[in-house]
């Protein structure tokens, strides 16, 4: 039987349609990428609540700030490279500094953008956004988590950066899943090592745990959908109970989930931590699945790291 695969960007567009029926004050904005970010689905359903700002992301963020200041619930959408990168200053000064109710829907994040190449493969956005005060950073693992994250973001007052992918991926969770704001999700329990993952790497972490279980290695998998604020309690518990950690993310190993985890545990529970991610390099053009293999963003590489970190345990 063929496994269903859906991109988290699709969940974003569909969730916006749900929100359009619920919130009279909702405004969705895009920067000439509605078909790619999937806000076009919302535009078709609620044309009076949709605004295309053209290829002017900084301007879009400024408009979003003004609308939010007047009481609107605003979702501003673009590719991660343009939202987090090109519009960083406007997000920092116009949205986060006054703590306005703007949600940033950033699609096409990470290496899995594929053929668009290094100019569009944003592997620095988590680092950029988590450095901004007042900003919440969310990176869902699959369609189910993404939909619920968008709905939860609408209920939260303040700036939220939501990271979505282009690549269709298998679901980690089922329809019984309940998104809890700021709470890590224990996908699989284990006692030897914890793999702390986010985004599409959570599925790879689960696959790695299954491979390692055949070798008698017990791996806990902890999914982090909210990178900021990080669920420090869950991270510290994992460090204390398993004694070693591997982080996994489709992002630069500098400034992302791995950095956040290291910052959380270094003072209170220092244990060996190894990071799986883009190793401080730019991407390249190619099919998304092949790029994930080239950059070693896969279960096999997580397996390797788990074995190394186990040898580092005291």
C-alpha positions as YAML, in Angstrom:
chain: A
units: angstrom
residues:
- id: 1
  name: UNK
  ca: [0.00, 0.00, 0.00]
- id: 2
  name: UNK
  ca: [1.34, 3.42, -0.95]
- id: 3
  name: UNK
  ca: [2.11, 5.66, 2.02]
- id: 4
  name: UNK
  ca: [0.44, 9.07, 1.96]
- id: 5
  name: UNK
  ca: [2.86, 11.98, 1.75]
- id: 6
  name: UNK
  ca: [1.96, 15.66, 2.19]
- id: 7
  name: UNK
  ca: [4.09, 18.79, 2.39]
- id: 8
  name: UNK
  ca: [3.71, 20.89, 5.53]
- id: 9
  name: UNK
  ca: [3.15, 23.94, 3.28]
- id: 10
  name: UNK
  ca: [-0.10, 22.29, 2.12]
- id: 11
  name: UNK
  ca: [-1.22, 21.99, 5.73]
- id: 12
  name: UNK
  ca: [-0.50, 25.71, 6.14]
- id: 13
  name: UNK
  ca: [-2.80, 26.72, 3.29]
- id: 14
  name: UNK
  ca: [-5.60, 24.42, 4.41]
- id: 15
  name: UNK
  ca: [-5.37, 25.59, 8.02]
- id: 16
  name: UNK
  ca: [-5.65, 29.21, 6.89]
- id: 17
  name: UNK
  ca: [-8.95, 28.37, 5.20]
- id: 18
  name: UNK
  ca: [-10.21, 26.98, 8.52]
- id: 19
  name: UNK
  ca: [-9.11, 30.15, 10.29]
- id: 20
  name: UNK
  ca: [-10.79, 32.34, 7.69]
- id: 21
  name: UNK
  ca: [-14.14, 30.87, 8.70]
- id: 22
  name: UNK
  ca: [-13.45, 31.46, 12.40]
- id: 23
  name: UNK
  ca: [-11.81, 34.90, 12.60]
- id: 24
  name: UNK
  ca: [-13.49, 37.96, 11.09]
- id: 25
  name: UNK
  ca: [-10.32, 40.02, 11.66]
- id: 26
  name: UNK
  ca: [-8.00, 37.59, 9.82]
- id: 27
  name: UNK
  ca: [-5.77, 38.94, 7.05]
- id: 28
  name: UNK
  ca: [-3.46, 36.73, 4.96]
- id: 29
  name: UNK
  ca: [-0.65, 38.34, 2.97]
- id: 30
  name: UNK
  ca: [1.78, 36.99, 0.41]
- id: 31
  name: UNK
  ca: [4.68, 38.29, -1.67]
- id: 32
  name: UNK
  ca: [3.80, 37.02, -5.15]
- id: 33
  name: UNK
  ca: [4.22, 33.35, -4.18]
- id: 34
  name: UNK
  ca: [0.67, 32.29, -3.32]
- id: 35
  name: UNK
  ca: [0.73, 29.16, -5.46]
- id: 36
  name: UNK
  ca: [3.98, 27.99, -3.85]
- id: 37
  name: UNK
  ca: [3.27, 28.92, -0.23]
- id: 38
  name: UNK
  ca: [-0.27, 27.53, -0.64]
- id: 39
  name: UNK
  ca: [-1.92, 30.75, 0.48]
- id: 40
  name: UNK
  ca: [-3.61, 30.64, -2.92]
- id: 41
  name: UNK
  ca: [-6.01, 28.13, -1.37]
- id: 42
  name: UNK
  ca: [-7.01, 30.78, 1.15]
- id: 43
  name: UNK
  ca: [-7.23, 33.46, -1.55]
- id: 44
  name: UNK
  ca: [-9.77, 31.35, -3.42]
- id: 45
  name: UNK
  ca: [-11.85, 30.73, -0.30]
- id: 46
  name: UNK
  ca: [-11.62, 34.23, 1.25]
- id: 47
  name: UNK
  ca: [-10.54, 36.72, -1.46]
- id: 48
  name: UNK
  ca: [-11.64, 39.74, 0.60]
- id: 49
  name: UNK
  ca: [-9.15, 38.80, 3.36]
- id: 50
  name: UNK
  ca: [-6.16, 38.21, 1.08]
- id: 51
  name: UNK
  ca: [-3.55, 40.76, -0.05]
- id: 52
  name: UNK
  ca: [-0.67, 40.16, -2.46]
- id: 53
  name: UNK
  ca: [2.12, 42.65, -1.77]
- id: 54
  name: UNK
  ca: [4.26, 41.69, -4.76]
- id: 55
  name: UNK
  ca: [7.96, 40.93, -4.58]
- id: 56
  name: UNK
  ca: [8.51, 43.30, -1.66]
- id: 57
  name: UNK
  ca: [8.86, 41.21, 1.48]
- id: 58
  name: UNK
  ca: [10.12, 44.00, 3.72]
- id: 59
  name: UNK
  ca: [7.19, 46.16, 2.70]
- id: 60
  name: UNK
  ca: [4.81, 43.26, 3.37]
- id: 61
  name: UNK
  ca: [6.12, 42.90, 6.94]
- id: 62
  name: UNK
  ca: [5.68, 46.62, 7.52]
- id: 63
  name: UNK
  ca: [2.10, 46.48, 6.29]
- id: 64
  name: UNK
  ca: [1.48, 43.39, 8.44]
- id: 65
  name: UNK
  ca: [2.73, 45.31, 11.47]
- id: 66
  name: UNK
  ca: [0.39, 48.22, 10.75]
- id: 67
  name: UNK
  ca: [-2.61, 45.95, 10.29]
- id: 68
  name: UNK
  ca: [-1.80, 44.09, 13.51]
- id: 69
  name: UNK
  ca: [-1.48, 47.39, 15.37]
- id: 70
  name: UNK
  ca: [-5.03, 48.20, 14.24]
- id: 71
  name: UNK
  ca: [-6.39, 44.92, 15.62]
- id: 72
  name: UNK
  ca: [-6.05, 42.50, 12.74]
- id: 73
  name: UNK
  ca: [-4.78, 38.92, 13.05]
- id: 74
  name: UNK
  ca: [-2.18, 38.79, 10.30]
- id: 75
  name: UNK
  ca: [-0.45, 35.89, 8.58]
- id: 76
  name: UNK
  ca: [2.39, 37.09, 6.32]
- id: 77
  name: UNK
  ca: [3.73, 34.45, 3.93]
- id: 78
  name: UNK
  ca: [6.76, 33.92, 1.72]
- id: 79
  name: UNK
  ca: [9.72, 31.60, 1.21]
- id: 80
  name: UNK
  ca: [11.88, 31.23, 4.33]
- id: 81
  name: UNK
  ca: [14.83, 32.81, 2.52]
- id: 82
  name: UNK
  ca: [12.87, 35.97, 1.81]
- id: 83
  name: UNK
  ca: [10.83, 36.10, 5.02]
- id: 84
  name: UNK
  ca: [13.64, 35.46, 7.51]
- id: 85
  name: UNK
  ca: [16.47, 36.75, 5.34]
- id: 86
  name: UNK
  ca: [15.36, 39.67, 3.22]
- id: 87
  name: UNK
  ca: [12.81, 41.00, 5.72]
- id: 88
  name: UNK
  ca: [14.79, 40.40, 8.91]
- id: 89
  name: UNK
  ca: [15.07, 44.07, 9.87]
- id: 90
  name: UNK
  ca: [11.37, 44.77, 9.40]
- id: 91
  name: UNK
  ca: [10.45, 41.66, 11.40]
- id: 92
  name: UNK
  ca: [12.79, 42.67, 14.20]
- id: 93
  name: UNK
  ca: [11.93, 46.35, 14.45]
- id: 94
  name: UNK
  ca: [8.35, 46.58, 13.19]
- id: 95
  name: UNK
  ca: [6.87, 43.30, 14.44]
- id: 96
  name: UNK
  ca: [8.88, 41.77, 17.30]
- id: 97
  name: UNK
  ca: [10.04, 44.96, 19.04]
- id: 98
  name: UNK
  ca: [6.44, 46.21, 19.60]
- id: 99
  name: UNK
  ca: [5.33, 42.58, 20.12]
- id: 100
  name: UNK
  ca: [2.60, 42.69, 17.47]
- id: 101
  name: UNK
  ca: [0.24, 39.86, 16.58]
- id: 102
  name: UNK
  ca: [1.81, 38.81, 13.27]
- id: 103
  name: UNK
  ca: [2.35, 35.19, 12.25]
- id: 104
  name: UNK
  ca: [5.02, 34.54, 9.63]
- id: 105
  name: UNK
  ca: [4.39, 31.54, 7.40]
- id: 106
  name: UNK
  ca: [7.76, 30.64, 5.89]
- id: 107
  name: UNK
  ca: [7.66, 27.87, 3.31]
- id: 108
  name: UNK
  ca: [10.43, 26.25, 1.22]
- id: 109
  name: UNK
  ca: [12.85, 26.03, 4.15]
- id: 110
  name: UNK
  ca: [15.97, 23.87, 4.18]
- id: 111
  name: UNK
  ca: [17.87, 21.81, 1.62]
- id: 112
  name: UNK
  ca: [14.70, 20.03, 0.46]
- id: 113
  name: UNK
  ca: [13.73, 23.06, -1.63]
- id: 114
  name: UNK
  ca: [15.68, 21.06, -4.21]
- id: 115
  name: UNK
  ca: [16.35, 22.38, -7.70]
- id: 116
  name: UNK
  ca: [15.99, 26.05, -6.71]
- id: 117
  name: UNK
  ca: [19.50, 25.77, -5.29]
- id: 118
  name: UNK
  ca: [21.56, 27.60, -2.68]
- id: 119
  name: UNK
  ca: [19.96, 31.01, -3.19]
- id: 120
  name: UNK
  ca: [16.59, 29.64, -2.05]
- id: 121
  name: UNK
  ca: [17.64, 26.86, 0.36]
- id: 122
  name: UNK
  ca: [17.40, 28.70, 3.65]
- id: 123
  name: UNK
  ca: [19.26, 26.80, 6.35]
- id: 124
  name: UNK
  ca: [19.82, 29.83, 8.58]
- id: 125
  name: UNK
  ca: [16.27, 30.95, 9.34]
- id: 126
  name: UNK
  ca: [15.87, 29.24, 12.72]
- id: 127
  name: UNK
  ca: [19.10, 30.84, 13.90]
- id: 128
  name: UNK
  ca: [17.93, 34.26, 12.71]
- id: 129
  name: UNK
  ca: [14.44, 34.08, 14.16]
- id: 130
  name: UNK
  ca: [15.35, 32.57, 17.54]
- id: 131
  name: UNK
  ca: [17.78, 35.44, 18.07]
- id: 132
  name: UNK
  ca: [14.90, 37.95, 18.08]
- id: 133
  name: UNK
  ca: [13.24, 38.74, 21.44]
- id: 134
  name: UNK
  ca: [9.47, 38.06, 21.64]
- id: 135
  name: UNK
  ca: [9.61, 35.68, 18.67]
- id: 136
  name: UNK
  ca: [8.23, 32.13, 18.88]
- id: 137
  name: UNK
  ca: [9.79, 29.66, 16.41]
- id: 138
  name: UNK
  ca: [7.83, 26.58, 15.28]
- id: 139
  name: UNK
  ca: [9.03, 23.82, 12.93]
- id: 140
  name: UNK
  ca: [6.42, 21.05, 12.54]
- id: 141
  name: UNK
  ca: [7.33, 17.48, 11.64]
- id: 142
  name: UNK
  ca: [4.43, 16.62, 9.36]
- id: 143
  name: UNK
  ca: [1.07, 17.66, 7.92]
- id: 144
  name: UNK
  ca: [-0.87, 16.83, 11.08]
- id: 145
  name: UNK
  ca: [1.43, 18.74, 13.40]
- id: 146
  name: UNK
  ca: [1.65, 21.65, 10.95]
- id: 147
  name: UNK
  ca: [-2.12, 22.12, 10.75]
- id: 148
  name: UNK
  ca: [-2.51, 22.11, 14.51]
- id: 149
  name: UNK
  ca: [0.46, 24.45, 14.94]
- id: 150
  name: UNK
  ca: [-1.13, 27.03, 12.62]
- id: 151
  name: UNK
  ca: [-4.42, 26.84, 14.50]
- id: 152
  name: UNK
  ca: [-2.59, 27.20, 17.83]
- id: 153
  name: UNK
  ca: [-0.57, 30.16, 16.54]
- id: 154
  name: UNK
  ca: [-3.80, 32.01, 15.74]
- id: 155
  name: UNK
  ca: [-4.86, 31.72, 19.38]
- id: 156
  name: UNK
  ca: [-1.52, 32.96, 20.71]
- id: 157
  name: UNK
  ca: [-0.97, 36.72, 20.91]
- id: 158
  name: UNK
  ca: [2.41, 37.81, 19.60]
- id: 159
  name: UNK
  ca: [4.92, 37.18, 16.79]
- id: 160
  name: UNK
  ca: [5.30, 33.59, 15.59]
- id: 161
  name: UNK
  ca: [7.64, 32.24, 12.92]
- id: 162
  name: UNK
  ca: [6.37, 28.99, 11.36]
- id: 163
  name: UNK
  ca: [8.68, 26.95, 9.16]
- id: 164
  name: UNK
  ca: [7.20, 24.78, 6.39]
- id: 165
  name: UNK
  ca: [8.70, 22.52, 3.73]
- id: 166
  name: UNK
  ca: [8.23, 22.06, 0.02]
- id: 167
  name: UNK
  ca: [8.84, 18.31, 0.00]
- id: 168
  name: UNK
  ca: [5.92, 15.94, 0.60]
- id: 169
  name: UNK
  ca: [6.73, 13.72, 3.58]
- id: 170
  name: UNK
  ca: [5.16, 10.83, 5.47]
- id: 171
  name: UNK
  ca: [3.21, 11.58, 8.62]
- id: 172
  name: UNK
  ca: [4.86, 10.83, 11.95]
- id: 173
  name: UNK
  ca: [1.63, 11.37, 13.86]
- id: 174
  name: UNK
  ca: [-1.95, 10.19, 13.44]
- id: 175
  name: UNK
  ca: [-5.28, 11.96, 13.85]
- id: 176
  name: UNK
  ca: [-5.19, 11.40, 17.63]
- id: 177
  name: UNK
  ca: [-2.22, 13.77, 17.93]
- id: 178
  name: UNK
  ca: [-2.73, 16.86, 20.09]
- id: 179
  name: UNK
  ca: [-0.41, 19.84, 19.63]
- id: 180
  name: UNK
  ca: [0.65, 21.36, 22.95]
- id: 181
  name: UNK
  ca: [2.12, 24.84, 22.80]
- id: 182
  name: UNK
  ca: [5.82, 24.77, 23.67]
- id: 183
  name: UNK
  ca: [5.85, 21.10, 24.68]
- id: 184
  name: UNK
  ca: [8.22, 18.49, 23.25]
- id: 185
  name: UNK
  ca: [6.66, 15.23, 22.06]
- id: 186
  name: UNK
  ca: [8.14, 11.88, 23.08]
- id: 187
  name: UNK
  ca: [7.62, 9.89, 19.87]
- id: 188
  name: UNK
  ca: [9.51, 6.84, 21.11]
- id: 189
  name: UNK
  ca: [10.89, 5.97, 24.54]
- id: 190
  name: UNK
  ca: [14.39, 4.65, 25.10]
- id: 191
  name: UNK
  ca: [17.16, 4.48, 27.68]
- id: 192
  name: UNK
  ca: [20.55, 4.51, 25.91]
- id: 193
  name: UNK
  ca: [20.52, 7.73, 23.82]
- id: 194
  name: UNK
  ca: [18.02, 10.47, 23.00]
- id: 195
  name: UNK
  ca: [17.62, 11.78, 19.46]
- id: 196
  name: UNK
  ca: [16.10, 15.26, 19.63]
- id: 197
  name: UNK
  ca: [14.69, 16.15, 16.23]
- id: 198
  name: UNK
  ca: [12.59, 18.72, 14.44]
- id: 199
  name: UNK
  ca: [10.82, 19.04, 11.10]
- id: 200
  name: UNK
  ca: [11.21, 16.27, 8.55]
- id: 201
  name: UNK
  ca: [14.17, 14.88, 10.52]
- id: 202
  name: UNK
  ca: [11.78, 13.46, 13.12]
- id: 203
  name: UNK
  ca: [10.71, 10.75, 10.67]
- id: 204
  name: UNK
  ca: [14.38, 9.96, 10.03]
- id: 205
  name: UNK
  ca: [14.97, 9.79, 13.78]
- id: 206
  name: UNK
  ca: [12.17, 7.25, 14.14]
- id: 207
  name: UNK
  ca: [13.64, 5.16, 11.31]
- id: 208
  name: UNK
  ca: [17.07, 5.33, 12.96]
- id: 209
  name: UNK
  ca: [15.63, 4.21, 16.29]
- id: 210
  name: UNK
  ca: [14.01, 1.21, 14.59]
- id: 211
  name: UNK
  ca: [17.32, 0.23, 12.96]
- id: 212
  name: UNK
  ca: [19.22, 0.57, 16.23]
- id: 213
  name: UNK
  ca: [16.65, -1.43, 18.16]
- id: 214
  name: UNK
  ca: [17.60, -4.44, 16.04]
- id: 215
  name: UNK
  ca: [21.12, -4.06, 17.43]
- id: 216
  name: UNK
  ca: [19.91, -3.86, 21.01]
- id: 217
  name: UNK
  ca: [20.30, -0.09, 21.33]
- id: 218
  name: UNK
  ca: [17.37, 1.67, 22.98]
- id: 219
  name: UNK
  ca: [16.77, 5.14, 21.51]
- id: 220
  name: UNK
  ca: [14.39, 7.79, 22.78]
- id: 221
  name: UNK
  ca: [13.03, 10.11, 20.07]
- id: 222
  name: UNK
  ca: [11.97, 13.56, 21.20]
- id: 223
  name: UNK
  ca: [10.23, 15.73, 18.63]
- id: 224
  name: UNK
  ca: [10.68, 19.48, 19.09]
- id: 225
  name: UNK
  ca: [8.07, 21.49, 17.22]
- id: 226
  name: UNK
  ca: [8.61, 24.67, 19.24]
- id: 227
  name: UNK
  ca: [12.31, 25.52, 19.08]
- id: 228
  name: UNK
  ca: [11.74, 28.81, 20.87]
- id: 229
  name: UNK
  ca: [10.71, 28.72, 23.65]
- id: 230
  name: UNK
  ca: [12.40, 25.34, 23.98]
- id: 231
  name: UNK
  ca: [10.91, 22.73, 26.29]
- id: 232
  name: UNK
  ca: [13.96, 22.81, 28.56]
- id: 233
  name: UNK
  ca: [12.39, 20.48, 31.12]
- id: 234
  name: UNK
  ca: [11.98, 17.70, 28.54]
- id: 235
  name: UNK
  ca: [15.48, 18.25, 27.17]
- id: 236
  name: UNK
  ca: [17.09, 18.12, 30.62]
- id: 237
  name: UNK
  ca: [15.11, 15.00, 31.50]
- id: 238
  name: UNK
  ca: [16.39, 13.32, 28.34]
- id: 239
  name: UNK
  ca: [19.97, 14.30, 29.16]
- id: 240
  name: UNK
  ca: [19.73, 13.00, 32.72]
- id: 241
  name: UNK
  ca: [17.90, 9.77, 31.90]
- id: 242
  name: UNK
  ca: [19.82, 8.66, 28.78]
- id: 243
  name: UNK
  ca: [23.18, 10.38, 29.28]
- id: 244
  name: UNK
  ca: [23.79, 11.25, 25.63]
- id: 245
  name: UNK
  ca: [22.03, 13.22, 22.91]
- id: 246
  name: UNK
  ca: [22.01, 13.47, 19.12]
- id: 247
  name: UNK
  ca: [20.16, 16.41, 17.56]
- id: 248
  name: UNK
  ca: [18.74, 16.23, 14.04]
- id: 249
  name: UNK
  ca: [17.54, 19.15, 11.91]
- id: 250
  name: UNK
  ca: [17.29, 20.27, 8.28]
- id: 251
  name: UNK
  ca: [19.18, 23.45, 9.15]
- id: 252
  name: UNK
  ca: [22.70, 24.64, 9.73]
- id: 253
  name: UNK
  ca: [24.18, 22.97, 12.80]
- id: 254
  name: UNK
  ca: [25.10, 26.51, 13.92]
- id: 255
  name: UNK
  ca: [22.30, 28.42, 15.64]
- id: 256
  name: UNK
  ca: [19.47, 25.95, 15.18]
- id: 257
  name: UNK
  ca: [18.01, 23.15, 17.27]
- id: 258
  name: UNK
  ca: [21.40, 21.66, 18.11]
- id: 259
  name: UNK
  ca: [22.62, 24.97, 19.46]
- id: 260
  name: UNK
  ca: [19.43, 25.47, 21.46]
- id: 261
  name: UNK
  ca: [19.75, 22.02, 23.05]
- id: 262
  name: UNK
  ca: [23.42, 22.57, 23.92]
- id: 263
  name: UNK
  ca: [22.59, 25.91, 25.51]
- id: 264
  name: UNK
  ca: [19.87, 24.29, 27.60]
- id: 265
  name: UNK
  ca: [21.91, 21.42, 29.01]
- id: 266
  name: UNK
  ca: [25.45, 22.79, 29.30]
- id: 267
  name: UNK
  ca: [24.97, 24.45, 32.69]
- id: 268
  name: UNK
  ca: [22.70, 21.97, 34.46]
- id: 269
  name: UNK
  ca: [23.38, 18.58, 32.91]
- id: 270
  name: UNK
  ca: [26.41, 18.46, 30.61]
- id: 271
  name: UNK
  ca: [26.36, 15.26, 28.58]
- id: 272
  name: UNK
  ca: [27.83, 14.39, 25.15]
- id: 273
  name: UNK
  ca: [25.86, 15.98, 22.29]
- id: 274
  name: UNK
  ca: [26.42, 15.37, 18.58]
- id: 275
  name: UNK
  ca: [24.55, 17.26, 15.88]
- id: 276
  name: UNK
  ca: [23.10, 16.07, 12.58]
- id: 277
  name: UNK
  ca: [22.37, 18.92, 10.20]
- id: 278
  name: UNK
  ca: [23.80, 21.00, 7.37]
- id: 279
  name: UNK
  ca: [27.44, 21.33, 8.34]
- id: 280
  name: UNK
  ca: [28.01, 25.06, 7.84]
- id: 281
  name: UNK
  ca: [27.86, 25.02, 4.07]
- id: 282
  name: UNK
  ca: [25.60, 26.26, 1.29]
- id: 283
  name: UNK
  ca: [23.27, 23.97, -0.60]
- id: 284
  name: UNK
  ca: [23.26, 23.06, -4.26]
- id: 285
  name: UNK
  ca: [20.68, 22.40, -6.95]
- id: 286
  name: UNK
  ca: [19.29, 18.88, -7.26]
- id: 287
  name: UNK
  ca: [16.32, 16.62, -6.50]
- id: 288
  name: UNK
  ca: [15.25, 17.09, -2.89]
- id: 289
  name: UNK
  ca: [15.55, 13.45, -1.84]
- id: 290
  name: UNK
  ca: [19.03, 13.16, -3.35]
- id: 291
  name: UNK
  ca: [20.14, 16.34, -1.60]
- id: 292
  name: UNK
  ca: [19.00, 14.99, 1.76]
- id: 293
  name: UNK
  ca: [21.26, 12.00, 1.13]
- id: 294
  name: UNK
  ca: [24.19, 14.15, -0.05]
- id: 295
  name: UNK
  ca: [23.99, 16.34, 3.05]
- id: 296
  name: UNK
  ca: [23.54, 13.23, 5.24]
- id: 297
  name: UNK
  ca: [20.17, 14.30, 6.56]
- id: 298
  name: UNK
  ca: [18.96, 10.74, 6.90]
- id: 299
  name: UNK
  ca: [18.41, 7.85, 9.27]
- id: 300
  name: UNK
  ca: [21.72, 6.21, 8.36]
- id: 301
  name: UNK
  ca: [23.72, 9.23, 9.50]
- id: 302
  name: UNK
  ca: [21.71, 9.47, 12.72]
- id: 303
  name: UNK
  ca: [22.56, 5.81, 13.37]
- id: 304
  name: UNK
  ca: [26.26, 6.60, 12.95]
- id: 305
  name: UNK
  ca: [26.08, 9.55, 15.33]
- id: 306
  name: UNK
  ca: [24.20, 7.54, 17.96]
- id: 307
  name: UNK
  ca: [26.93, 4.90, 18.00]
- id: 308
  name: UNK
  ca: [29.65, 7.53, 18.33]
- id: 309
  name: UNK
  ca: [27.89, 9.43, 21.12]
- id: 310
  name: UNK
  ca: [27.28, 6.22, 23.04]
- id: 311
  name: UNK
  ca: [31.02, 5.62, 23.12]
- id: 312
  name: UNK
  ca: [31.44, 9.11, 24.62]
- id: 313
  name: UNK
  ca: [29.19, 8.41, 27.60]
- id: 314
  name: UNK
  ca: [30.96, 8.23, 30.95]
...
